[in-house]
């Protein structure tokens, strides 16, 4: 062994970090050092089949990849290498990464010893992308795993180049996590070998300085890795079932948000129709018109989510569109809408590709579709009960105004019933968020949405500078608006719904007053 041995026969490790911090290089380093390979014989071990071509700005790992490394001390280190977060290919791609990480953890581990989070140690404070990545990470893991999380800061050549401020880490619990910094000697060794191939360009002193620098870095790194493995050896192994439960809970919250927004939109539509009852107030047949309008409104169908258990479906989430575009979708459950556009049956034989593929069922783009373990169900609420007292007062009324007043009592009761539906939905959503917040390390589901909004706004600014098309800018603006609406719904649900509901009640009173 090139580092101090440890006692655990097996160490299960998850490697996570934002794009560009060197997770792949870190994996290669661990594989070589654990196997007892000396610096002169270092070699790359990462599977190239899992590489993403193109710009380094996009995550270079397409999917979580599991490695089992036999160690020189007879033990084993199992490492799950994960996709980079804050991917420039979009928030949907990060959702896909998040889903893949949760599924891979469930498939490969019953327990884990630690989560190593890689970050660039030369950056003084968290940027928006880093903050977003850590928010996603802390939302994936239960609070019970806090003692098993550690940071490895990369690209730190010496103590003076370490600029990261722990106080910038959020949630605050992460500020007390164990932390180390390294400058990966594997990357340095590769560069040094390339220089040797063209050594005629350098004098012997420069080449010697290069080798000395690499070997010095190697020794420091071995010492640091020794400390890391002693930490891993002492970590109490944690079960992984809570990680997958949190992921499932987050998808349930997304479905609940969609349901609440849909019901609110439909309630607003009914309220708008009720306002039409103020028209032609002085007409001789006003009572008949009010009755007809009232009957039509309360029998208007509405749509809401109905749970489908383990079956997932492709649903349209565009405003006022409640299509089940593909029930029991054959594409594996995904949060990546571009994947739906390319593979879901609802988009077969349609024009475009990815997010711009148009659904053959509802006509909306793939970016307006999502997988849910539920489906839209059309319902008609016709539970108007006869109020005998009101009926008698109506029959005894002497004037049109008196009859309309009695009819309006029924209208207001219907509005109150709709608002009670929303109260119940928001309570259900609030309870779900509270359970998530109690379990998750982040302590807040809305934190992920807030970080995503900030990241998208930065991307929007970049798109404007790059001269993006008006259509592309509009789509980005629509996505930001959609997330801001979700954030508002979540915050209102978690704050007890008082502010919004008090405002709604006030509107109802004002509406009733205006009718007279």
ZAPA-72128 format. One record per residue (C-alpha): x, y, z; residue in one letter; residue number from 0. Coordinates in Angstrom, 3 decimals, always signed. Layout:
N
<node <X,Y,Z>,"A",NUM> ...
***
This chain:
516
<node <+0.000,+0.000,+0.000>,"X",0> <node <+1.106,+3.544,-0.685>,"X",1> <node <-1.187,+4.928,+2.053>,"X",2> <node <-1.971,+3.827,+5.594>,"X",3> <node <-4.332,+0.794,+5.584>,"X",4> <node <-7.846,+0.800,+7.056>,"X",5> <node <-9.959,-1.789,+8.855>,"X",6> <node <-13.262,-1.915,+6.959>,"X",7> <node <-13.303,-4.822,+4.487>,"X",8> <node <-15.575,-2.795,+2.174>,"X",9> <node <-16.025,+0.964,+1.826>,"X",10> <node <-18.991,+2.249,-0.171>,"X",11> <node <-18.377,+5.746,-1.462>,"X",12> <node <-20.415,+8.223,-3.520>,"X",13> <node <-18.462,+10.829,-5.476>,"X",14> <node <-20.399,+14.009,-6.251>,"X",15> <node <-19.503,+17.453,-7.518>,"X",16> <node <-20.411,+20.157,-9.975>,"X",17> <node <-19.184,+20.084,-13.550>,"X",18> <node <-15.494,+20.812,-14.063>,"X",19> <node <-14.031,+20.099,-10.611>,"X",20> <node <-12.202,+16.915,-11.669>,"X",21> <node <-14.328,+14.030,-10.425>,"X",22> <node <-13.085,+11.746,-13.180>,"X",23> <node <-9.455,+12.544,-12.351>,"X",24> <node <-10.181,+11.971,-8.666>,"X",25> <node <-11.655,+8.562,-9.474>,"X",26> <node <-8.543,+7.624,-11.431>,"X",27> <node <-6.326,+8.752,-8.569>,"X",28> <node <-8.257,+6.690,-6.020>,"X",29> <node <-8.212,+3.624,-8.260>,"X",30> <node <-4.428,+3.789,-8.670>,"X",31> <node <-3.554,+4.594,-5.076>,"X",32> <node <-5.940,+2.021,-3.548>,"X",33> <node <-4.455,-0.644,-5.799>,"X",34> <node <-0.990,+0.248,-4.493>,"X",35> <node <+0.242,+1.537,-7.859>,"X",36> <node <+3.222,+3.857,-7.621>,"X",37> <node <+3.360,+7.210,-9.408>,"X",38> <node <+5.597,+5.935,-12.243>,"X",39> <node <+2.961,+3.351,-13.184>,"X",40> <node <-0.177,+5.476,-12.845>,"X",41> <node <-2.768,+4.844,-15.565>,"X",42> <node <-6.299,+5.967,-16.374>,"X",43> <node <-9.052,+3.565,-15.357>,"X",44> <node <-12.240,+5.511,-16.167>,"X",45> <node <-14.582,+3.936,-18.719>,"X",46> <node <-14.510,+6.082,-21.850>,"X",47> <node <-17.855,+4.619,-22.976>,"X",48> <node <-19.484,+6.784,-20.335>,"X",49> <node <-18.005,+10.005,-21.652>,"X",50> <node <-19.982,+12.903,-23.106>,"X",51> <node <-18.405,+14.488,-26.160>,"X",52> <node <-18.356,+18.188,-26.812>,"X",53> <node <-17.665,+21.196,-24.625>,"X",54> <node <-16.182,+20.734,-21.180>,"X",55> <node <-18.977,+22.980,-19.925>,"X",56> <node <-21.364,+20.038,-20.132>,"X",57> <node <-20.983,+17.207,-17.658>,"X",58> <node <-18.415,+14.731,-19.012>,"X",59> <node <-20.207,+11.840,-17.301>,"X",60> <node <-23.507,+10.838,-18.871>,"X",61> <node <-24.743,+8.521,-16.143>,"X",62> <node <-23.684,+7.225,-12.726>,"X",63> <node <-20.977,+4.598,-13.117>,"X",64> <node <-20.204,+1.990,-10.493>,"X",65> <node <-16.633,+0.841,-9.842>,"X",66> <node <-15.417,-1.868,-7.498>,"X",67> <node <-11.723,-1.376,-6.779>,"X",68> <node <-9.740,-4.250,-5.254>,"X",69> <node <-7.179,-2.764,-2.885>,"X",70> <node <-3.636,-3.799,-2.081>,"X",71> <node <-4.615,-4.411,+1.565>,"X",72> <node <-7.151,-7.067,+0.520>,"X",73> <node <-10.156,-4.768,+1.038>,"X",74> <node <-12.538,-3.265,-1.514>,"X",75> <node <-13.603,+0.290,-2.288>,"X",76> <node <-16.892,+0.627,-4.158>,"X",77> <node <-17.287,+4.017,-5.801>,"X",78> <node <-20.343,+5.446,-7.510>,"X",79> <node <-19.159,+8.162,-9.869>,"X",80> <node <-22.009,+10.555,-10.617>,"X",81> <node <-22.874,+13.041,-13.373>,"X",82> <node <-21.756,+16.625,-12.851>,"X",83> <node <-24.418,+19.042,-11.657>,"X",84> <node <-25.106,+22.617,-12.814>,"X",85> <node <-24.872,+21.252,-16.352>,"X",86> <node <-25.084,+23.915,-19.079>,"X",87> <node <-27.396,+21.625,-21.044>,"X",88> <node <-30.178,+22.709,-18.713>,"X",89> <node <-32.027,+22.209,-15.446>,"X",90> <node <-33.930,+19.294,-16.995>,"X",91> <node <-30.603,+17.549,-17.623>,"X",92> <node <-29.715,+18.051,-13.959>,"X",93> <node <-33.095,+16.569,-13.007>,"X",94> <node <-32.154,+13.578,-15.143>,"X",95> <node <-28.787,+13.341,-13.368>,"X",96> <node <-30.508,+13.585,-9.980>,"X",97> <node <-32.912,+10.786,-10.891>,"X",98> <node <-30.078,+8.609,-12.218>,"X",99> <node <-28.037,+9.132,-9.035>,"X",100> <node <-30.965,+8.106,-6.809>,"X",101> <node <-31.666,+5.009,-8.921>,"X",102> <node <-27.994,+4.013,-9.044>,"X",103> <node <-27.628,+4.317,-5.268>,"X",104> <node <-30.665,+2.073,-4.789>,"X",105> <node <-29.328,-0.457,-7.306>,"X",106> <node <-25.753,-0.669,-5.980>,"X",107> <node <-25.781,+0.077,-2.250>,"X",108> <node <-27.760,-0.991,+0.773>,"X",109> <node <-25.463,+1.087,+2.960>,"X",110> <node <-22.942,+3.818,+2.249>,"X",111> <node <-19.957,+4.925,+4.297>,"X",112> <node <-19.609,+8.454,+2.972>,"X",113> <node <-20.371,+11.040,+0.337>,"X",114> <node <-17.358,+12.933,-0.968>,"X",115> <node <-18.235,+16.310,-2.489>,"X",116> <node <-15.630,+17.808,-4.790>,"X",117> <node <-15.378,+21.574,-5.202>,"X",118> <node <-12.894,+24.049,-6.675>,"X",119> <node <-10.800,+25.276,-3.748>,"X",120> <node <-9.399,+28.292,-5.582>,"X",121> <node <-12.763,+30.084,-5.716>,"X",122> <node <-13.309,+32.355,-2.679>,"X",123> <node <-17.070,+31.960,-2.402>,"X",124> <node <-19.820,+29.865,-3.828>,"X",125> <node <-20.896,+30.998,-7.260>,"X",126> <node <-24.474,+30.462,-8.417>,"X",127> <node <-23.594,+27.222,-10.176>,"X",128> <node <-21.778,+25.803,-7.128>,"X",129> <node <-24.543,+26.919,-4.792>,"X",130> <node <-27.091,+25.269,-7.038>,"X",131> <node <-25.086,+22.031,-7.176>,"X",132> <node <-24.791,+21.866,-3.394>,"X",133> <node <-28.493,+22.662,-2.992>,"X",134> <node <-29.374,+19.718,-5.238>,"X",135> <node <-26.962,+17.480,-3.339>,"X",136> <node <-28.229,+18.482,+0.102>,"X",137> <node <-31.793,+17.964,-1.097>,"X",138> <node <-30.976,+14.398,-2.148>,"X",139> <node <-29.618,+13.149,+1.161>,"X",140> <node <-31.286,+12.776,+4.555>,"X",141> <node <-30.038,+14.815,+7.515>,"X",142> <node <-29.021,+11.577,+9.228>,"X",143> <node <-26.077,+11.360,+6.835>,"X",144> <node <-24.529,+14.716,+7.810>,"X",145> <node <-21.599,+13.097,+9.696>,"X",146> <node <-20.786,+11.033,+6.600>,"X",147> <node <-20.360,+13.985,+4.228>,"X",148> <node <-16.941,+15.446,+3.502>,"X",149> <node <-15.423,+17.919,+1.038>,"X",150> <node <-12.336,+17.506,-1.097>,"X",151> <node <-11.230,+20.804,-2.637>,"X",152> <node <-9.369,+20.368,-5.901>,"X",153> <node <-6.819,+22.437,-7.850>,"X",154> <node <-5.144,+23.632,-4.646>,"X",155> <node <-1.392,+23.683,-5.320>,"X",156> <node <-0.450,+25.012,-1.869>,"X",157> <node <-2.157,+26.456,+1.246>,"X",158> <node <-1.901,+29.986,-0.129>,"X",159> <node <-3.964,+29.051,-3.201>,"X",160> <node <-6.844,+27.756,-1.080>,"X",161> <node <-9.399,+30.563,-1.150>,"X",162> <node <-12.682,+28.845,-0.343>,"X",163> <node <-14.634,+30.266,+2.593>,"X",164> <node <-16.504,+27.670,+4.612>,"X",165> <node <-19.048,+30.267,+5.695>,"X",166> <node <-20.390,+30.337,+2.135>,"X",167> <node <-21.592,+26.728,+2.354>,"X",168> <node <-25.330,+26.200,+2.577>,"X",169> <node <-27.113,+24.601,+4.305>,"X",170> <node <-25.186,+25.751,+7.351>,"X",171> <node <-24.760,+22.173,+8.615>,"X",172> <node <-22.244,+21.564,+5.807>,"X",173> <node <-19.857,+24.159,+7.278>,"X",174> <node <-18.786,+21.701,+9.965>,"X",175> <node <-18.102,+18.854,+7.510>,"X",176> <node <-14.591,+17.399,+7.241>,"X",177> <node <-12.543,+19.085,+4.512>,"X",178> <node <-9.308,+18.422,+2.644>,"X",179> <node <-7.567,+20.005,-0.343>,"X",180> <node <-5.417,+18.378,-3.026>,"X",181> <node <-3.716,+19.053,-6.317>,"X",182> <node <-4.182,+15.827,-8.225>,"X",183> <node <-0.693,+14.460,-9.111>,"X",184> <node <-2.148,+12.171,-11.793>,"X",185> <node <-2.943,+15.133,-14.036>,"X",186> <node <+0.456,+16.650,-13.280>,"X",187> <node <+2.218,+13.360,-14.065>,"X",188> <node <+0.495,+13.144,-17.448>,"X",189> <node <+1.622,+16.667,-18.311>,"X",190> <node <+5.161,+15.894,-17.199>,"X",191> <node <+5.271,+12.777,-19.408>,"X",192> <node <+4.122,+14.846,-22.385>,"X",193> <node <+6.932,+17.311,-21.730>,"X",194> <node <+9.465,+14.493,-21.624>,"X",195> <node <+8.434,+13.420,-25.106>,"X",196> <node <+9.615,+16.807,-26.328>,"X",197> <node <+12.464,+17.236,-23.849>,"X",198> <node <+14.644,+18.875,-26.453>,"X",199> <node <+12.490,+21.981,-25.925>,"X",200> <node <+13.496,+22.169,-22.242>,"X",201> <node <+16.838,+22.110,-20.474>,"X",202> <node <+17.564,+19.468,-17.843>,"X",203> <node <+17.074,+21.832,-14.888>,"X",204> <node <+13.532,+22.715,-15.964>,"X",205> <node <+12.621,+19.057,-16.478>,"X",206> <node <+14.078,+18.192,-13.080>,"X",207> <node <+12.055,+20.958,-11.456>,"X",208> <node <+8.947,+19.568,-13.120>,"X",209> <node <+9.616,+16.069,-11.809>,"X",210> <node <+10.402,+17.349,-8.315>,"X",211> <node <+7.185,+19.322,-8.281>,"X",212> <node <+5.108,+16.309,-9.351>,"X",213> <node <+6.713,+13.985,-6.805>,"X",214> <node <+6.299,+16.537,-4.030>,"X",215> <node <+2.640,+16.886,-4.898>,"X",216> <node <+2.339,+13.091,-4.961>,"X",217> <node <+3.694,+12.766,-1.418>,"X",218> <node <+1.357,+15.476,-0.112>,"X",219> <node <-1.585,+13.823,-1.841>,"X",220> <node <-0.770,+10.405,-0.336>,"X",221> <node <-0.766,+11.986,+3.106>,"X",222> <node <-4.114,+13.646,+2.437>,"X",223> <node <-5.649,+10.463,+1.031>,"X",224> <node <-4.449,+8.629,+4.128>,"X",225> <node <-6.395,+11.117,+6.262>,"X",226> <node <-9.461,+10.732,+4.061>,"X",227> <node <-9.432,+6.933,+4.364>,"X",228> <node <-9.024,+7.124,+8.127>,"X",229> <node <-12.141,+9.312,+8.140>,"X",230> <node <-13.984,+6.803,+5.941>,"X",231> <node <-12.897,+3.945,+8.190>,"X",232> <node <-14.445,+5.639,+11.238>,"X",233> <node <-17.710,+6.676,+9.538>,"X",234> <node <-20.777,+4.788,+10.729>,"X",235> <node <-22.364,+3.189,+7.667>,"X",236> <node <-25.766,+4.628,+6.752>,"X",237> <node <-28.709,+2.853,+5.049>,"X",238> <node <-29.575,+4.179,+1.591>,"X",239> <node <-33.342,+3.625,+1.595>,"X",240> <node <-34.005,+7.180,+2.830>,"X",241> <node <-32.166,+8.596,-0.205>,"X",242> <node <-34.499,+6.912,-2.668>,"X",243> <node <-37.534,+7.728,-0.480>,"X",244> <node <-36.560,+11.417,-0.609>,"X",245> <node <-36.284,+11.258,-4.382>,"X",246> <node <-39.736,+9.668,-4.705>,"X",247> <node <-41.102,+12.261,-2.281>,"X",248> <node <-39.654,+15.087,-4.387>,"X",249> <node <-41.403,+13.751,-7.503>,"X",250> <node <-44.644,+13.509,-5.502>,"X",251> <node <-44.217,+17.151,-4.489>,"X",252> <node <-43.770,+18.102,-8.148>,"X",253> <node <-47.039,+16.316,-8.974>,"X",254> <node <-48.803,+18.030,-6.057>,"X",255> <node <-47.573,+21.429,-7.237>,"X",256> <node <-48.902,+20.702,-10.722>,"X",257> <node <-52.237,+19.649,-9.241>,"X",258> <node <-52.559,+22.736,-7.021>,"X",259> <node <-51.672,+25.080,-9.884>,"X",260> <node <-54.207,+23.384,-12.158>,"X",261> <node <-56.994,+23.607,-9.577>,"X",262> <node <-56.159,+27.258,-8.874>,"X",263> <node <-56.267,+28.079,-12.568>,"X",264> <node <-59.616,+26.352,-12.914>,"X",265> <node <-60.966,+28.111,-9.822>,"X",266> <node <-59.945,+31.456,-11.281>,"X",267> <node <-61.755,+30.508,-14.479>,"X",268> <node <-64.941,+29.711,-12.571>,"X",269> <node <-64.638,+32.948,-10.629>,"X",270> <node <-64.367,+34.870,-13.898>,"X",271> <node <-67.541,+33.208,-15.149>,"X",272> <node <-69.377,+34.060,-11.950>,"X",273> <node <-68.530,+37.722,-12.495>,"X",274> <node <-70.554,+37.547,-15.690>,"X",275> <node <-73.637,+37.173,-13.526>,"X",276> <node <-73.474,+40.899,-12.888>,"X",277> <node <-74.372,+41.584,-16.491>,"X",278> <node <-77.903,+42.739,-17.464>,"X",279> <node <-78.843,+43.249,-13.844>,"X",280> <node <-81.873,+45.341,-14.716>,"X",281> <node <-83.206,+42.880,-17.282>,"X",282> <node <-86.710,+41.453,-16.702>,"X",283> <node <-85.395,+37.865,-17.055>,"X",284> <node <-82.339,+38.370,-14.792>,"X",285> <node <-83.406,+35.661,-12.346>,"X",286> <node <-83.621,+33.092,-15.139>,"X",287> <node <-80.203,+34.118,-16.488>,"X",288> <node <-78.581,+33.918,-13.073>,"X",289> <node <-80.073,+30.476,-12.528>,"X",290> <node <-78.894,+29.210,-15.901>,"X",291> <node <-75.410,+30.668,-15.483>,"X",292> <node <-75.119,+29.274,-11.964>,"X",293> <node <-76.122,+25.778,-13.081>,"X",294> <node <-73.692,+25.892,-15.991>,"X",295> <node <-70.779,+27.052,-13.842>,"X",296> <node <-71.120,+24.505,-11.048>,"X",297> <node <-71.404,+21.698,-13.597>,"X",298> <node <-68.272,+22.802,-15.477>,"X",299> <node <-65.820,+19.854,-15.535>,"X",300> <node <-62.505,+20.252,-13.757>,"X",301> <node <-59.288,+18.270,-13.974>,"X",302> <node <-57.008,+16.995,-11.245>,"X",303> <node <-54.267,+14.422,-10.750>,"X",304> <node <-55.228,+10.861,-9.852>,"X",305> <node <-52.483,+8.572,-8.535>,"X",306> <node <-51.546,+5.650,-10.815>,"X",307> <node <-49.254,+3.820,-8.397>,"X",308> <node <-46.089,+2.478,-9.985>,"X",309> <node <-47.283,+3.310,-13.523>,"X",310> <node <-45.857,+6.519,-14.953>,"X",311> <node <-47.480,+8.559,-17.714>,"X",312> <node <-46.581,+11.433,-20.021>,"X",313> <node <-48.786,+14.407,-19.145>,"X",314> <node <-49.029,+17.855,-20.680>,"X",315> <node <-48.430,+20.621,-18.149>,"X",316> <node <-49.097,+23.601,-20.432>,"X",317> <node <-51.672,+26.026,-19.051>,"X",318> <node <-55.298,+24.864,-19.470>,"X",319> <node <-54.180,+21.673,-21.224>,"X",320> <node <-55.043,+18.515,-19.327>,"X",321> <node <-54.114,+15.817,-21.818>,"X",322> <node <-52.796,+12.412,-20.829>,"X",323> <node <-50.569,+12.226,-23.870>,"X",324> <node <-49.240,+8.729,-23.194>,"X",325> <node <-50.621,+6.489,-20.456>,"X",326> <node <-48.210,+3.838,-19.177>,"X",327> <node <-45.306,+5.352,-21.097>,"X",328> <node <-42.738,+2.822,-22.261>,"X",329> <node <-39.838,+5.243,-21.731>,"X",330> <node <-38.205,+4.671,-18.341>,"X",331> <node <-39.304,+7.246,-15.760>,"X",332> <node <-37.441,+10.440,-16.550>,"X",333> <node <-37.429,+14.092,-15.581>,"X",334> <node <-35.570,+15.019,-18.753>,"X",335> <node <-38.175,+16.456,-21.119>,"X",336> <node <-35.813,+16.257,-24.094>,"X",337> <node <-35.705,+12.479,-23.584>,"X",338> <node <-39.502,+12.417,-23.755>,"X",339> <node <-39.448,+14.383,-26.987>,"X",340> <node <-37.025,+11.950,-28.585>,"X",341> <node <-38.489,+8.686,-27.287>,"X",342> <node <-42.068,+8.938,-25.982>,"X",343> <node <-44.765,+7.550,-28.275>,"X",344> <node <-46.689,+10.827,-28.001>,"X",345> <node <-43.993,+12.474,-30.146>,"X",346> <node <-43.563,+9.791,-32.797>,"X",347> <node <-43.669,+11.080,-36.399>,"X",348> <node <-43.648,+14.688,-35.193>,"X",349> <node <-41.354,+17.471,-36.334>,"X",350> <node <-38.390,+18.727,-34.359>,"X",351> <node <-36.254,+16.941,-31.804>,"X",352> <node <-35.690,+17.007,-28.069>,"X",353> <node <-37.499,+19.840,-26.293>,"X",354> <node <-38.766,+21.218,-29.609>,"X",355> <node <-40.505,+17.988,-30.626>,"X",356> <node <-44.277,+18.592,-30.908>,"X",357> <node <-46.779,+16.241,-29.264>,"X",358> <node <-49.123,+14.514,-31.727>,"X",359> <node <-51.844,+14.288,-29.053>,"X",360> <node <-52.140,+17.826,-27.667>,"X",361> <node <-49.936,+19.838,-30.033>,"X",362> <node <-47.658,+21.312,-27.354>,"X",363> <node <-43.858,+21.010,-27.310>,"X",364> <node <-41.953,+18.377,-25.336>,"X",365> <node <-40.782,+21.093,-22.939>,"X",366> <node <-44.424,+21.309,-21.776>,"X",367> <node <-44.596,+17.599,-20.889>,"X",368> <node <-43.503,+15.598,-17.890>,"X",369> <node <-43.576,+12.107,-16.455>,"X",370> <node <-45.847,+11.664,-13.433>,"X",371> <node <-47.073,+8.658,-11.486>,"X",372> <node <-50.542,+10.084,-11.907>,"X",373> <node <-52.892,+11.129,-14.683>,"X",374> <node <-55.338,+13.910,-15.425>,"X",375> <node <-58.904,+12.918,-14.551>,"X",376> <node <-61.984,+14.859,-15.656>,"X",377> <node <-64.540,+15.339,-12.888>,"X",378> <node <-67.833,+17.181,-12.471>,"X",379> <node <-68.693,+18.590,-9.095>,"X",380> <node <-72.482,+18.655,-8.886>,"X",381> <node <-73.118,+18.419,-5.182>,"X",382> <node <-75.394,+21.420,-4.807>,"X",383> <node <-77.658,+20.709,-1.883>,"X",384> <node <-81.121,+22.155,-1.568>,"X",385> <node <-81.375,+24.681,+1.240>,"X",386> <node <-85.054,+24.446,+2.181>,"X",387> <node <-84.926,+27.727,+4.069>,"X",388> <node <-83.364,+29.524,+1.109>,"X",389> <node <-85.853,+27.882,-1.268>,"X",390> <node <-88.797,+29.103,+0.823>,"X",391> <node <-87.365,+32.617,+1.019>,"X",392> <node <-86.877,+32.564,-2.754>,"X",393> <node <-90.485,+31.494,-3.327>,"X",394> <node <-91.741,+34.194,-0.961>,"X",395> <node <-89.563,+36.942,-2.460>,"X",396> <node <-91.519,+39.912,-3.775>,"X",397> <node <-88.901,+41.490,-6.034>,"X",398> <node <-86.232,+40.517,-8.521>,"X",399> <node <-83.573,+41.983,-6.234>,"X",400> <node <-84.645,+39.763,-3.329>,"X",401> <node <-84.564,+36.655,-5.526>,"X",402> <node <-81.141,+37.538,-6.919>,"X",403> <node <-79.825,+38.093,-3.391>,"X",404> <node <-80.914,+34.583,-2.396>,"X",405> <node <-79.365,+33.136,-5.576>,"X",406> <node <-76.113,+34.915,-4.815>,"X",407> <node <-75.949,+33.138,-1.471>,"X",408> <node <-75.678,+29.892,-3.420>,"X",409> <node <-73.047,+31.423,-5.690>,"X",410> <node <-70.929,+32.462,-2.722>,"X",411> <node <-71.248,+29.019,-1.139>,"X",412> <node <-69.990,+27.490,-4.373>,"X",413> <node <-66.996,+29.857,-4.415>,"X",414> <node <-66.256,+28.982,-0.796>,"X",415> <node <-66.423,+25.309,-1.687>,"X",416> <node <-63.867,+25.826,-4.448>,"X",417> <node <-61.588,+27.683,-2.081>,"X",418> <node <-61.915,+24.882,+0.469>,"X",419> <node <-60.725,+22.477,-2.214>,"X",420> <node <-57.616,+24.611,-2.629>,"X",421> <node <-57.122,+24.786,+1.140>,"X",422> <node <-57.191,+20.993,+1.269>,"X",423> <node <-54.771,+20.686,-1.666>,"X",424> <node <-52.374,+23.239,-0.193>,"X",425> <node <-52.522,+21.523,+3.178>,"X",426> <node <-51.670,+18.227,+1.522>,"X",427> <node <-48.790,+19.892,-0.318>,"X",428> <node <-47.647,+21.666,+2.857>,"X",429> <node <-47.680,+18.423,+4.848>,"X",430> <node <-45.652,+16.698,+2.127>,"X",431> <node <-43.105,+19.525,+2.083>,"X",432> <node <-42.820,+19.460,+5.871>,"X",433> <node <-42.101,+15.729,+5.843>,"X",434> <node <-39.487,+16.291,+3.130>,"X",435> <node <-37.946,+19.206,+5.031>,"X",436> <node <-37.747,+17.163,+8.236>,"X",437> <node <-35.843,+14.405,+6.432>,"X",438> <node <-33.681,+16.276,+3.911>,"X",439> <node <-30.282,+17.724,+4.733>,"X",440> <node <-31.253,+20.916,+2.892>,"X",441> <node <-34.239,+21.468,+5.192>,"X",442> <node <-36.157,+23.122,+2.363>,"X",443> <node <-37.688,+21.942,-0.892>,"X",444> <node <-38.087,+25.531,-2.073>,"X",445> <node <-34.329,+26.092,-1.773>,"X",446> <node <-33.681,+23.929,-4.833>,"X",447> <node <-36.258,+25.867,-6.864>,"X",448> <node <-34.748,+29.218,-5.766>,"X",449> <node <-31.260,+28.142,-6.825>,"X",450> <node <-32.569,+26.866,-10.149>,"X",451> <node <-34.252,+30.234,-10.799>,"X",452> <node <-31.020,+32.128,-10.087>,"X",453> <node <-29.061,+29.816,-12.365>,"X",454> <node <-31.587,+30.189,-15.192>,"X",455> <node <-31.563,+33.971,-14.868>,"X",456> <node <-27.788,+33.952,-15.259>,"X",457> <node <-28.154,+31.733,-18.311>,"X",458> <node <-30.795,+34.127,-19.671>,"X",459> <node <-28.346,+37.026,-19.382>,"X",460> <node <-25.691,+35.008,-21.208>,"X",461> <node <-28.163,+34.135,-23.960>,"X",462> <node <-28.933,+37.821,-24.484>,"X",463> <node <-25.233,+38.638,-24.774>,"X",464> <node <-24.747,+35.761,-27.199>,"X",465> <node <-27.549,+37.035,-29.428>,"X",466> <node <-30.029,+34.194,-28.820>,"X",467> <node <-33.207,+34.192,-30.925>,"X",468> <node <-36.396,+35.809,-29.532>,"X",469> <node <-38.041,+32.372,-29.415>,"X",470> <node <-35.214,+30.928,-27.326>,"X",471> <node <-35.306,+33.890,-24.953>,"X",472> <node <-39.079,+33.601,-24.605>,"X",473> <node <-38.820,+29.910,-23.760>,"X",474> <node <-36.258,+30.701,-21.092>,"X",475> <node <-38.466,+33.477,-19.685>,"X",476> <node <-41.436,+31.098,-19.622>,"X",477> <node <-39.391,+28.479,-17.772>,"X",478> <node <-38.291,+31.010,-15.168>,"X",479> <node <-41.881,+32.192,-14.729>,"X",480> <node <-43.037,+28.586,-14.297>,"X",481> <node <-40.444,+27.925,-11.589>,"X",482> <node <-41.277,+31.188,-9.835>,"X",483> <node <-44.934,+30.136,-9.780>,"X",484> <node <-43.966,+26.792,-8.257>,"X",485> <node <-41.810,+28.541,-5.669>,"X",486> <node <-44.703,+30.795,-4.720>,"X",487> <node <-47.047,+27.828,-4.334>,"X",488> <node <-44.540,+26.009,-2.113>,"X",489> <node <-43.886,+29.046,+0.077>,"X",490> <node <-47.583,+29.700,+0.538>,"X",491> <node <-48.207,+26.062,+1.436>,"X",492> <node <-45.404,+26.087,+3.995>,"X",493> <node <-46.437,+29.393,+5.528>,"X",494> <node <-49.867,+28.098,+6.381>,"X",495> <node <-51.580,+29.489,+3.279>,"X",496> <node <-52.927,+32.394,+5.355>,"X",497> <node <-51.836,+35.279,+3.192>,"X",498> <node <-53.293,+34.015,-0.081>,"X",499> <node <-56.482,+32.648,+1.421>,"X",500> <node <-57.189,+35.855,+3.365>,"X",501> <node <-56.793,+37.748,+0.102>,"X",502> <node <-59.155,+35.341,-1.658>,"X",503> <node <-61.766,+35.733,+1.072>,"X",504> <node <-61.514,+39.497,+0.735>,"X",505> <node <-62.013,+39.204,-3.032>,"X",506> <node <-65.108,+37.075,-2.455>,"X",507> <node <-66.596,+39.695,-0.115>,"X",508> <node <-65.818,+42.476,-2.560>,"X",509> <node <-67.276,+40.430,-5.394>,"X",510> <node <-70.512,+39.856,-3.478>,"X",511> <node <-70.700,+43.538,-2.620>,"X",512> <node <-70.244,+44.562,-6.254>,"X",513> <node <-73.142,+42.345,-7.284>,"X",514> <node <-75.401,+44.679,-5.338>,"X",515> 
***
